[in-house]
Amino acid sequence: MSSNPSAEGIRLQKVLSQAGVASRRAAEDLIDQGRVSVDGEVVREQGRRVDPLTAVIHVDGVRVNVRDDRVYLALNKPRGVHSTMEDDQGRPCVGDYLRGRTERLFHVGRLDADTEGLLLLTNDGELAHRLMHPSYEVRKTYLAEVPAPVGRDVGRTLRQGIMLEDGPVKVDSFKLVDNYGHRALVEVVIHEGRKHIVRRMLAEVGYPVQSLVRTRIADVALGNQRPGSIRALNRAEVGSLYGAVGL
């Protein structure tokens, strides 16, 4: 019998166990309960063999990453760091934080050098492409420090939409988080990906951004992650990103 997994496949319950979904015994229970699907088909028989390199597996409707060669990371990009893997001018860049890693990783979208916060890094090309493509309308959340006071009509104006030099734009949501002296903190949720879009939009309505942090992409949150630190996304976070783009 060949030992080549791609030729024969690996038992589904073993694949689920290795992916951290559940113990092998608990994975068998999930299969018995009809909670596991492979390539869109609910699997109920035990011993089903799958190829982890090609199979699309869902548990309770959430896609499970079963490939051990896939990497999903969250970087809290500090201010002053450029969203490139190398910088020909020797400026600090994202690639500086990946020294020693053997995978060929790339960043999902960009943050300008003056913007801090969540930047996803992966070698999953299909997921990255969809997360960046405007047709999937993946929401990003930002906290922006702006001059105070913030007028009561600003949120309504931004939700209804404004015109910039490269076309109309509107936010998904806007709220005032805090006021302190001459400055205010506002939260902006937007699925746009145009360059400097949050800064340009707020400046257009009279609130130039003094500092900007991206705190969330879809359901993946920055939380209390330290600036400059990298962490691996957990299984639920990866599944939520798949779900956000229909994978």
Stockholm file with secondary structure:
# STOCKHOLM 1.0

chainA/1-247         MSSNPSAEGIRLQKVLSQAGVASRRAAEDLIDQGRVSVDGEVVREQGRRVDPLTAVIHVDGVRVNVRDDRVYLALNKPRGVHSTMEDDQGRPCVGDYLRGRTERLFHVGRLDADTEGLLLLTNDGELAHRLMHPSYEVRKTYLAEVPAPVGRDVGRTLRQGIMLEDGPVKVDSFKLVDNYGHRALVEVVIHEGRKHIVRRMLAEVGYPVQSLVRTRIADVALGNQRPGSIRALNRAEVGSLYGAVGL
#=GR chainA/1-247 SS CCCCHHHHCEEHHHHHHHTTSSCHHHHHHHHHTTCEEETTEECCSTTCEECTTTCCEEETTEEECCCTTCCEEEEEECTTCBSSSCCTTCCCBGGGGGTTCCSCCEEESCCCTTEEEEEEEESCHHHHHHHHCGGGCCCEEEEEEEESCCCTTHHHHHHHCEEETTEEECCSEEEEEEEETTEEEEEEEECCCSTTHHHHHHHHTTCCCSEEEEEEETTEECTTCCTTCEEECCHHHHHHHHHHTTC
#=GC SS_cons         CCCCHHHHCEEHHHHHHHTTSSCHHHHHHHHHTTCEEETTEECCSTTCEECTTTCCEEETTEEECCCTTCCEEEEEECTTCBSSSCCTTCCCBGGGGGTTCCSCCEEESCCCTTEEEEEEEESCHHHHHHHHCGGGCCCEEEEEEEESCCCTTHHHHHHHCEEETTEEECCSEEEEEEEETTEEEEEEEECCCSTTHHHHHHHHTTCCCSEEEEEEETTEECTTCCTTCEEECCHHHHHHHHHHTTC
//
